[in-house]
Amino acid sequence: MAHRFAVLGAAIVLGLTSACSARPADDRPAEAKLGGDLPAEIPLEIKIGVPSGLTTLDPDLTVQEVDVMTLALTAGTLLRSSKAGLQPGIAERCDWSIGTSYKCTLRPDAKFSDGTPITAKDVVASFERALGDKSNANAGLVANVKSVVAGGEATVTFALKHKQASFPLVLTEGPLGIYPAAGLGRSGYFNEIPRSSGPYQMTERTDSAFVLERNKYYPSDLQPVVKTLRFNKSCRPGDTCLASQDRRPGPRVPDSREPGSTDHGSGEALRDFAVRIPLHLHESQVRRAG
């Protein structure tokens, strides 16, 4: 489970951020210097057909694939995993202090999608919720965390139960994204559309569709290239469509395969929406509707 979140989150961020190509200030389509048969022009908006709608935005309950993908796009984490290794996320830097103590310093410009600053208090509240929730489906990620303590407005220190060299990688996981402390203290917060700390913010949500828009307050060096992602529980011509690879008897989802659509390989999973970077979704495949 942990590996799935890490790979998915890293691939999505790699594929949709300006590390692949820089978008002009006037939001004209950017050019991607990539070979192969994918278009060189990256669209401002991409429509994506998914096999199911969202079931939850609560990081402690996120296990379904569409929820996992959405979390990877909206939940800002302290660190990011990339081809080059661990990179700063919301945190400007993280370092081992002494033994089992790990300290992170937030970026001075770290903000939620409404423009309010992200503080150490928000980080502590997010991790304490994960630690204290007895029904947390992703509790294994924080099983070795003894406590999280704020040191002023911009620093947090994690005390671990045992030495864990891989702990920095844990801080890249989508279920450990940062949310506002005030919101987490309110019952039913994740039944609403929570403020985002990640590259995208959710702007619309229904039972069968949702829309993610680029979060303008996400750090400028990590800004996504694609402005808008529209997800719908159907697969139409021109959409990038995800379908289950479940080989058990019964219908495949989505059922409506449009004429002229093309499989882009099973097992490799999703080729990024606009550029050639695979997203390793668990038991999934991608097809491009014609």
N, C-alpha and C positions, 0 to 999 in steps of 0.2 A: 504493500500500500504506500509506504513512504517513498519508495523508488518511483512509483507511478506519478505521484504528485511532483517530485523533483524534476523528472524528465519532461513532463508535460509543461510545467511552468517555465522551465528554461527555454524550451523550444518555442513556445508562444511568444515570449518576450523577445527572443532572438529574431523571430520571423516578422514581428510587427513593429519593431522599434526602428529608430533612425540609424541604428548601427548598420543596417543593411543598405539604406539609402536615405539621403536627407531630403525632406520635403520643403519646397520653396515657401517663403513666408505668406504668399497669397493663396496657398492651398491648391495650387495647380498640381496635377498628377506628377509624381516623382518618377525618375527613371531608375530602374533596377539593373545594374550591370551583371546580368546573369545569363548563362547559356541555356540551351534547351528550347522546349516548345511552349513554355509559359510566356505570357505577354510581358514585354519589357516595361510597360506603363502600369504603375500600381494605382488601382482605383481609389477614389476617396471613400467609397462605400462598397461593402461586400455583403451579399445576401447568402445566408447559410441555412440549409435545411437540416434539421436534427431529428433523430428518431423519437424524441420525447420532449415534453416541456420541462421547465424547471420544477423541481420538487421542493427545494429549499435554498435559502441564501445563508443559512446558519452554518458556519464553518465546523461546528461540533457535530453536525449531522450529515455533512457532505460526503457521500460515497458514490452516488449515481454519476455516470460519466458526463452528462451535460452540466450537472452542478459542479463537478470537478473542473471542467473547462472554464465555466463562468467565473469560478473563484480564482483561477489562475490569471484571469484577465482583469479582475477588479480588486483583488486583495493585495495591497502593498505589503511586502515583507522587508525585514531588516536587511537581508542580504539577497542576492540573486545568483543563480547558477548559470554559467554561460560556457561557450566553447573554451574561453580563456581561463575558466575556473571560477572561483567565487568572486563576485563583484559587489560594490556597494549598492544598496537598494534605498530604503528610507534612511538607513544608517549611513553616516559618512564613513565610519570605520568601526570595526570590531576587533578586539584583541584579547588574548588570554592574559589574565592578571596573574594570579598565583594559583597553581594547582588546578582546582576545580572551579575557579571563578572566571567568568567570561564577561567582558565589559563592552557595551556598544554606545557609540556617540551618534546622535541623530544629526541629519543634515540640517543646517540652519534654515533652509528654505522648505523643509518638509511640511506639506499641507494636505488636508483632506480636500475632497472635490468641491466643497463649498467655500474654500479659501481659508478656513480656520487652521491654525498651526497644529501640527502633530507634536505632542509633548511626551515626555517620559511617563507621565501619568496615564496616557492612553495606552502605551506599550505595556505597562504593568497591569492595567485593567484587562487588556486583551489576553495576556498570558495567565492571569489569575483565573479568568473565566474558564480557559481551557483546562487548567489544573484542577479546578473545583467542580467541574461538571461531571457527575457520576455517569451520565449517559453519553459522554463524549465518544463518538465512534472513532476519533483519531487520537485518543488518549496516549497511545503508544509513542507518539511524537515527543511528548513532554514527560514521559515516564521517569526520566533521569533528572528532571528539574526539581530542585528542592525549594527554591524561592526566586522571586524576581523583585529587585528593589530599585527605586528611582534614586538617582544622585543629582538632584537639581532638575531643571527643566529639560535638559538635553541628554542625560546619560542614564543608562540602566545597567545593572549588574545581575547576571544569572549565577546562582550558586547551584552547582550540580551535586548529585549524590555520589557519583563516581566519575573518574576521569573518562572522557569521551572525546576522542580526537575528531570524530565526525560531527560533533555538535554544531559547528558553523553551518553545515549543510542542512541541518534541521531548520535553521532560521530562514531558509529559502522556500519552505513548504507553504502552499496556499492556505491550509487551515490555520496557519499561524500568522495570518495577516493582521494588520493593526486597525482597530476601530475606535471611535470616540468613547471615552470613558462614560460620558453622560448618556450616550445612547445605550451602552451595554447595561446600564443600571435601570433601564426602562423595560418593563415587561412587553413582550411581543415585538421587540425592536426589529428582528429579522423577518417579520411578517410585512414590514414596510419595505421601502427601497433604501438600504443603508448608505450612508456617505462612504465614498470610496477613498482608499489610500493608494490604489494601484493605477495602472496605465489607462484603464477605462472606467467610466461610471455608467451605471444603469439609469436610463431615462424613461423607459417604458417597460411594462410587464403585464402580460395577460396569461391565461391558462395555456395558450398555445404559441405565444410569441413574446420576444423581448428584444430590446434595443440597447446596445452599448455605444456610448460616445466617448471620444478621446477626452481624458481628464486633463484639462489645461493647467491644472495645478501640480501635476506630476512633474518630477524634476526634468528640466529642459533637455538634459543629455540622454534621457531615457524615453522621451516622447514617442508614441507609436506613429508609424507612417500612415496607416489606414485610419481615417477619421471616424467612420461609422460602421458598426457590425450589426446587421439585422438577422436575428435568428427566428426561424419559423418551423413549426412542426409539420412540415411538408417539404417536398423537393420539386422545384419548378425549373424550367429551362433557364440556364444562365446561373443558377445557384451552385454553390459548393455544397455537396450533400454528404452527410455522414450516415452510414448504415451499419447495423449490427452484423457481426460475423458469426452470430450464434448458429451452429449447425444442427441444433436439435430440430425435430419435426415441428412444422408450423410456419406461418408466414414470416418473411423477412421484414424488417422495418427500416426506413419507411417502405410501404407496399408499392407506392406509385413510382416506378422507375420510368422516367420520361424517355421516349424514343430518341436515339442518337446519343445517349449518355455513355460515358466511358469509364471503366474501372481504372483506378490508378494504383492498383496493387493491393493485395491483402497482406496483413501482417506488418507492413511498413507503416500503415495507417495514414493519417492526414498529411497531405502536402500542404504546406502553409497556404493560406488563403490567396496571397498575391505573389509570393516568392517561393522558390524551391527549397524549403526547409521542412523536413518531416516532423510531425507532432506525433509522438508515440502514445496514442490512446490505447487503453487496454481493450483487446478484442474488438477492434473497429477497423473499418476500411473507408476509403474516400472514393467518391465518383464525381466526375464533373458533368453536370447536365448540359446537353448541347443546345 
